[in-house]
Amino acid sequence: MKILIAPSFGAGWSTWSYEGKKHEIATYKPIIDYIEAGGDRNGLVTVNEGSLVQRMLDDLELNSFYTGAALDLVVDEIPDGSFYRLMEFDGSESLETPGAVEWWNV
């Protein structure tokens, strides 16, 4: 499964959605395909008719969406069917999977 994350500090991608649908935003295939094909991220920031972000807003029935993180999006991958969660700190997103966290007992 391929997942969009914005690892740079400043703005999250799916974690900054306040309308829900975080999983759908994080796995939105047209944007994943665009990035993997080497598409210019500046084109993702502008929300206009025909843009991929506008298509995502329409497809997922989102009213608004902050696109600033689009400049830093990367595609991460985990095995299909895996559990995951996206963590966000000060806009920096990271992908966490079971077993990836080391718990310490002091």
Contact map, one row per residue, 1 for C-alpha under 8 A:
1110000000000000000000000010000000000000000000000000000000000000000000000000111110000000000000000000000000
1111000000000000000000000010000100000000000000000000000000000000000000000011110000000000000000000000000000
1111100000000000000000000111000100000000000000000000000000000000000000000011110000000000000000000000000000
0111110000001000000000001111000100000000000000000000000000000000000000001111000000000000000000000000000000
0011111000011100000000000100000000000000000000000000000000000000000000001111000000000100000011100000000000
0001111100111000000000000000000000000000000000000000000000000000000011011100000000000000001111000000000000
0000111110010000000000000000000000000000000000000000000000000000000000011100000000000000001111000000000000
0000011111100000000000000000000000000000000000000000000000000000000000010000000000000000001110000000000000
0000001111110000000000000000000000000000000000000000000000000000000000000000000000000000111110000000000000
0000000111110000000000000000000000000000000000000000000000000000000010000000000000000000011100000000000000
0000010111111001000000000000000000000000000000000000000000000000000110000000000000000000011100000000000000
0000111011111111000000000000000000000000000000000000000000000000000010000000000000000001001110000000000000
0001110000111111100000001100000000000000000000000000000000000000011011001000000000000000000010000000000000
0000100000011111100001101100000000000000000000000000000000000000000000000000000000000000000000000000000000
0000000000011111100001000000000000000000000000000000000000000000000000000000000000000111000010000000000000
0000000000111111110000000000000000000000000000000000000000000000010000000000000000000000000000000000000000
0000000000001111111111000000000000000000000000000000000000000000110000000000000000000000000000000000000000
0000000000000001111100000000000000000000000000000000000000000000000000000000000000000000000000000000000000
0000000000000000111110000000000000000000000000000000000000000100000000000000000000000000000000000000000000
0000000000000000111111000000000000000000000000000000000000000000000000000000000000000000000000000000000000
0000000000000000101111111000000000000000000000000000000000010000000000000000000000000000000000000000000000
0000000000000110100111111100000000000000000000000000000000000000000000000000000000000000000000000000000000
0000000000000100000011111110000000000000000000000000000000000000000000000000000000000000000000000000000000
0000000000000000000011111111000000000000000000000000000000010000000000000000000000000000000000000000000000
0001000000001100000011111111000000000000000000000000000100010000000000000000000000000000000000000000000000
0011100000001100000001111111000000000000000000000000000000000000000000000000000000000000000000000000000000
1111000000000000000000111111100100000000000000000000000000000000000000000000000000000000000000000000000000
0011000000000000000000011111111100000000000000000000000100000000000000000000000000000000000000000000000000
0000000000000000000000000011111110000000000000000000000000000000000000000000000000000000000000000000000000
0000000000000000000000000001111111000000000000000001000000000000000000000000000000000000000000000000000000
0000000000000000000000000001111111100000000000000001100000000000000000000000000000000000000000000000000000
0111000000000000000000000011111111110000000000000000000000000000000000000010000000000000000000000000000000
0000000000000000000000000000111111111000000000000000000000000000000000000000000000000000000000000000000000
0000000000000000000000000000011111111110000000000000000000000000000000000000000000000000000000000000000000
0000000000000000000000000000001111111111100000000000000000000000000000001110000000000000000000000000000000
0000000000000000000000000000000111111110000000000000000000000000000000000010000000000000000000000000000000
0000000000000000000000000000000011111110000000000000000000000000000000000000000000000000000000000000000000
0000000000000000000000000000000001111111000000000000000000000000000000000000000000000000000000000000000000
0000000000000000000000000000000001111111101000000000000000000000000000000000000000000000000000000000000000
0000000000000000000000000000000000100111111100000000000000000000000000000000000000000000000000000000000000
0000000000000000000000000000000000100011111110000000000000000000000001111000000000000000000000000000000000
0000000000000000000000000000000000000001111111000000000000000000000001100000000000000000000000000000000000
0000000000000000000000000000000000000011111111000010000000000000000000000000000000000000000000000000000000
0000000000000000000000000000000000000001111111100011100000000000001001100000000000000000000000000000000000
0000000000000000000000000000000000000000111111100000100000000000001101100000000000000000000000000000000000
0000000000000000000000000000000000000000011111110010100000000000001000000000000000000000000000000000000000
0000000000000000000000000000000000000000000111111010110000000000000000000000000000000000000000000000000000
0000000000000000000000000000000000000000000001111110010000000000000000000000000000000000000000000000000000
0000000000000000000000000000000000000000000000111110010000000000000000000000000000000000000000000000000000
0000000000000000000000000000000000000000000000011111011000000000000000000000000000000000000000000000000000
0000000000000000000000000000000000000000001101111111111000000000000000000000000000000000000000000000000000
0000000000000000000000000000011000000000000100000111111100000000000000000000000000000000000000000000000000
0000000000000000000000000000001000000000000111100011111110000000001000000000000000000000000000000000000000
0000000000000000000000000000000000000000000000111111111111000000000000000000000000000000000000000000000000
0000000000000000000000000000000000000000000000000111111111100000000000000000000000000000000000000000000000
0000000000000000000000001001000000000000000000000001111111111100000000000000000000000000000000000000000000
0000000000000000000000000000000000000000000000000000111111111111100000000000000000000000000000000000000000
0000000000000000000000000000000000000000000000000000011111111100000000000000000000000000000000000000000000
0000000000000000000000000000000000000000000000000000001111111100000000000000000000000000000000000000000000
0000000000000000000010011000000000000000000000000000000111111100000000000000000000000000000000000000000000
0000000000000000000000000000000000000000000000000000000111111110000000000000000000000000000000000000000000
0000000000000000001000000000000000000000000000000000000111111111100000000000000000000000000000000000000000
0000000000000000000000000000000000000000000000000000000010001111100000000000000000000000000000000000000000
0000000000000000000000000000000000000000000000000000000010000111110000000000000000000000000000000000000000
0000000000000000100000000000000000000000000000000000000010000111111000000000000000000000000000000000000000
0000000000001001100000000000000000000000000000000000000000000001111110000000000000000000000000000000000000
0000000000001000000000000000000000000000000111000000100000000000111111000000000000000000000000000000000000
0000000000100000000000000000000000000000000010000000000000000000011111100000000000000000000000000000000000
0000010001111000000000000000000000000000000000000000000000000000011111111000000000000000000000000000000000
0000010000001000000000000000000000000000110110000000000000000000001111111000000000000000000000000000000000
0000000000000000000000000000000000000000110110000000000000000000000111111000000000000000000000000000000000
0000011100000000000000000000000000000000100000000000000000000000000011111100000000000000000000000000000000
0001111000001000000000000000000000100000100000000000000000000000000011111110000000000000000000000000000000
0001111000000000000000000000000000100000000000000000000000000000000000011111000000000000000000000000000000
0111100000000000000000000000000100110000000000000000000000000000000000001111100000000000000000000000000000
0111100000000000000000000000000000000000000000000000000000000000000000000111110000000000000000000000000000
1110000000000000000000000000000000000000000000000000000000000000000000000011111000000000000000000000000000
1110000000000000000000000000000000000000000000000000000000000000000000000001111101000000000000000000000000
1000000000000000000000000000000000000000000000000000000000000000000000000000111111000000000000000000000000
1000000000000000000000000000000000000000000000000000000000000000000000000000011111000000000000000000000000
1000000000000000000000000000000000000000000000000000000000000000000000000000001111100000000000000000000000
0000000000000000000000000000000000000000000000000000000000000000000000000000011111110000000000001000000000
0000000000000000000000000000000000000000000000000000000000000000000000000000000011111000000000001100000000
0000000000000000000000000000000000000000000000000000000000000000000000000000000001111100000000111100000000
0000000000000000000000000000000000000000000000000000000000000000000000000000000000111110000000111000000000
0000100000000010000000000000000000000000000000000000000000000000000000000000000000011111000011110000000000
0000000000000010000000000000000000000000000000000000000000000000000000000000000000001111100011110000000000
0000000000010010000000000000000000000000000000000000000000000000000000000000000000000111111111000000000000
0000000010000000000000000000000000000000000000000000000000000000000000000000000000000011111110000000000000
0000000011100000000000000000000000000000000000000000000000000000000000000000000000000001111100000000000000
0000011111110000000000000000000000000000000000000000000000000000000000000000000000000001111110000000000000
0000011111110000000000000000000000000000000000000000000000000000000000000000000000000001111111000000000000
0000111110011010000000000000000000000000000000000000000000000000000000000000000000000111101111100000000000
0000111000000000000000000000000000000000000000000000000000000000000000000000000000000111000111110000000000
0000100000000000000000000000000000000000000000000000000000000000000000000000000000011110000011111000000000
0000000000000000000000000000000000000000000000000000000000000000000000000000000000011110000001111101100000
0000000000000000000000000000000000000000000000000000000000000000000000000000000001111000000000111111100000
0000000000000000000000000000000000000000000000000000000000000000000000000000000000110000000000011111100000
0000000000000000000000000000000000000000000000000000000000000000000000000000000000000000000000001111110000
0000000000000000000000000000000000000000000000000000000000000000000000000000000000000000000000011111110000
0000000000000000000000000000000000000000000000000000000000000000000000000000000000000000000000011111111000
0000000000000000000000000000000000000000000000000000000000000000000000000000000000000000000000000011111100
0000000000000000000000000000000000000000000000000000000000000000000000000000000000000000000000000000111110
0000000000000000000000000000000000000000000000000000000000000000000000000000000000000000000000000000011111
0000000000000000000000000000000000000000000000000000000000000000000000000000000000000000000000000000001111
0000000000000000000000000000000000000000000000000000000000000000000000000000000000000000000000000000000111
